[in-house]
């Protein structure tokens, strides 16, 4: 398995661990914000563990986006999650 695929899978696992799984009720903004913050913290740790450079982060982000779409998330949600991932966890200063 390529390194970018391995990291993208690790991000998917982290996302599923962090996201609220309330199937019967609507998830509040506060719950989503908390879940995304927890996800970003895990994503930073994943980025550091795998020593991702600029190109590696770009490849991982693309693969993570594809995995989210394949998992059945709608495009608007995927776009928001991936954009927040790039801004909060995959920037060079993080």
Secondary structure, DSSP 8 states (H G I E B T S, - for coil): --HHHHHHHHHHHHHHHHS---SSS---HHHHHHHHHHHHHHHHHHHHHTT--HHHHHHHHHHHHHHHHHTT--HHHHHHHHHHHHHHTSSTT-
